[in-house]
């Protein structure tokens, strides 16, 4: 709308446009010719006259703006529509003769500009909200939102109610100080939270959802703050006019509430990001600290402090498993009363224990109410728990093992979130790894110490030559230097299967309560000795196999085998009187100890074998030297028997010489046998034709019998035959000279080899000795017989002859008594004609007495066969019973009879008696006796020869 | 172009008289007490003007009014955009909006510049006794270099600018800008001749 008015320089109206007529209601007829300022005096008040006068004076056009003047002419109704104006000079011949005032109604444009300006301000507000949000000033952003909303909707009251995680806040427009106030939930917010849709209420007073504080408003416009359909808060426009909630207001509130929601989300995301960064920094910090930490104390302390800081806790605790299986010990506490260290929380039935056993975080609120036995909590700790009742527990897990539990607390007003749980899981993982590394380091250090000790023990073991000494070193070291409560070394008796405690050591104050021998199959040790595999039992009380050998309570037991040249020789057991005492380093240490012991035992055994071999060589050499120095059969056999006993410690044994020609055995030497039994064995030795001796004699190989009772080849002699039996031949290679038996079995092949060597050499020596003895005897016999023949040839007196014969026989045959008897005329008996006796008392062969042949079968046999014979008195059939008793009373043990043969016929007997125990007349004795008897027969018949010779000489002469 | 000290003093006196009159007119018109001061006056080649008008932002608001007569040229009130908004805010008692100038803002700015330039140049005419006529003022929002380029197009004459640093003081606030009179060498000579004739010893 345009209009104009022209004026003279005297301000007289010359033209008045239609618009001005319409605006002012003044028709041109009433305006033209009138002074403008008289018609509209207010123009002067507003300086319009100055502008017009300025143009008149300067001739320069001038504009009057809406902003500075708002209007030029007042409307007829008194309103002031916005106007701008331009004053141009009207000139004539370069002289200003008047002015024209052009008026423009700019109301529409002004409104558009206002709307645009509002839009710009809205955009500015949105931009400012974004800027403040980006700057991290959420409060400023939200305050800007409500301020802008209020400004853009006619300055009405605008509220922003926020439902945050743990509080409700309210922002009110243009509250510079303390912009956010606490807010109570109301029906409006609840409704929007439910519907998530805007709400326009035109009659708040009657609306059921409207709280009292908004009831006086004329209209309410409510918009939700949403994030992906999640309700964040409410923006409320409380208007005094219903029209204020129409038009642009919904759009403005929607934009600003959206911007506020974005700011909240951005702020939350940014806060979450900052928190995450802070968390990462803390995690990095603890990770860096723990990377360099080596002590368990340092790791636990740092980990706990950082964990509390990370989840914004009020205190914390670190629990590690105690020695008792169902208990924790408080390893570290942070901001907790000192009394907490008095506590021994149980693993079973507690929240910390639940985290430990399930290996997952456990969160609990109001812990005291859920604690089974709160009365057991120290008073100060109970008060602390009342103040900080919300707890979260997270396990320390590394290498699939749970090392303990971390617990963090918060006050009742603050609860732990899922994020806290994740953070604690992360930090406990880091701490657990550090703890594990620390434990490994401690183990490595312990291992190094153990190795040093082990090295020392190894050196000690290297110098030991007795197994018992080695055992003592090991068990004492395990108790005194490794500080185990008990150490024992057990062997298994292979015969009985029993466990033999070879060495035991217990810590001071503990005592053994078992004998040295334990039942076979008992204890964990039996399994180790059987399988050769280590056994680690950290809960011995729960193991039915556990066998206590001391008064220590059952705790943990570790048992490892001792291998000697791949054989299980023994088992080392160690014990501690509490559970979970042993771990891998302990096992390694004891296994290493067992390996050293096994090596030492192997060396000891080797040394013992060498020593034994040397000793046996010495025995063999000494025996052979003795034999060489005194090579008599008796000495040889005694030496062999003695040497055998030194090599194989038997109880009873004997040597039996074999008469190959007669296929008889002669018992020669015994050890450990009673005199009666020895005599009996000498008188009645085993026969060579059967039994064990026959086998040995034939095979020339030794026989060893472990159980003689089950072997039919064995002839049992009470007091001589044992359970075991070894029977070895003394063989020259051509013949078996003798047999040695004893009631034991050589322990090893080396012993057998030495025995064989000894016996082979002994057999040769025996053969030589026997040959030599035979030769000597033969020579002596011949000499004796020759001497006797010479002596008798010169004797004419019969009594002297008898004496010389009997004296020769007694001396040559080592007799205690000797007699000569002549066959009676009826040839039924033998009459004693002479005797020589060393036997005191009444002699059995009194001169003049007669021994009847029917009473003495042996004598009869000699007479009949003309062959010398000998026998023990007790031999059945040798003599009659009465005569036998008589001989026994005299102490006669053996009898010898040699026939006095003349012309192929026996005329009498040479009789010999020996009281020597076990005396058996040999063939050589019989030969000698027969030679003497022949000389005696010749001498006794010599007078008859003379007579016959004289008769023949006389006849010849005649 | 270097002014001699007497020239500078004479110009300063002339400018202050003109600014005083302009301030009075402006105060009457907008019904507010407005003070105008001119801390410095200088003369430059037109080409050097951008170096002298050194605002933070290249875009400026200018009220441009062509004047003619014995002395002719272009009169400019140059404000940076923030200064222009600030000036409007001070005149309307509203907080400055520092945004794009709308039509009403431009009108107000043009009115202020119109009065200032009319009063300023008009006072020159009266003091120097020369007749000067004015064209209708125009407002431009443009880069200063672009504005000056349009002034130089088609004119081979060497042009100078009488540059007056201008300070508006309104209530508690103040706005700084420039008033520039751009004249050819001939008009500038006449300008100084007129000053000389009017008794200003230069």
HADDOCK unambig.tbl for C-alpha pairs under 7 A between the chains (distance, minus, plus):
assign (segid A and resid 47 and name CA) (segid B and resid 28 and name CA) 5.88 0.50 0.50
assign (segid A and resid 47 and name CA) (segid B and resid 29 and name CA) 4.93 0.50 0.50
assign (segid A and resid 48 and name CA) (segid B and resid 29 and name CA) 6.84 0.50 0.50
assign (segid A and resid 50 and name CA) (segid B and resid 28 and name CA) 6.98 0.50 0.50
assign (segid A and resid 50 and name CA) (segid B and resid 29 and name CA) 6.57 0.50 0.50
assign (segid A and resid 51 and name CA) (segid B and resid 29 and name CA) 6.60 0.50 0.50
assign (segid A and resid 58 and name CA) (segid B and resid 122 and name CA) 6.33 0.50 0.50
assign (segid A and resid 59 and name CA) (segid B and resid 133 and name CA) 6.51 0.50 0.50
assign (segid A and resid 60 and name CA) (segid B and resid 118 and name CA) 6.48 0.50 0.50
assign (segid A and resid 60 and name CA) (segid B and resid 133 and name CA) 6.36 0.50 0.50
assign (segid A and resid 60 and name CA) (segid B and resid 134 and name CA) 4.99 0.50 0.50
assign (segid A and resid 61 and name CA) (segid B and resid 134 and name CA) 6.99 0.50 0.50
assign (segid A and resid 61 and name CA) (segid B and resid 136 and name CA) 5.78 0.50 0.50
assign (segid A and resid 62 and name CA) (segid B and resid 111 and name CA) 6.94 0.50 0.50
assign (segid A and resid 62 and name CA) (segid B and resid 114 and name CA) 6.19 0.50 0.50
assign (segid A and resid 62 and name CA) (segid B and resid 115 and name CA) 6.94 0.50 0.50
assign (segid A and resid 63 and name CA) (segid B and resid 111 and name CA) 5.22 0.50 0.50
assign (segid A and resid 64 and name CA) (segid B and resid 111 and name CA) 5.70 0.50 0.50
assign (segid A and resid 65 and name CA) (segid B and resid 104 and name CA) 7.00 0.50 0.50
assign (segid A and resid 65 and name CA) (segid B and resid 107 and name CA) 5.05 0.50 0.50
assign (segid A and resid 65 and name CA) (segid B and resid 108 and name CA) 4.81 0.50 0.50
assign (segid A and resid 65 and name CA) (segid B and resid 111 and name CA) 6.17 0.50 0.50
assign (segid A and resid 66 and name CA) (segid B and resid 104 and name CA) 6.38 0.50 0.50
assign (segid A and resid 66 and name CA) (segid B and resid 108 and name CA) 6.98 0.50 0.50
assign (segid A and resid 67 and name CA) (segid B and resid 104 and name CA) 6.20 0.50 0.50
assign (segid A and resid 67 and name CA) (segid B and resid 108 and name CA) 5.86 0.50 0.50
assign (segid A and resid 68 and name CA) (segid B and resid 30 and name CA) 6.05 0.50 0.50
assign (segid A and resid 68 and name CA) (segid B and resid 92 and name CA) 6.58 0.50 0.50
assign (segid A and resid 68 and name CA) (segid B and resid 108 and name CA) 6.13 0.50 0.50
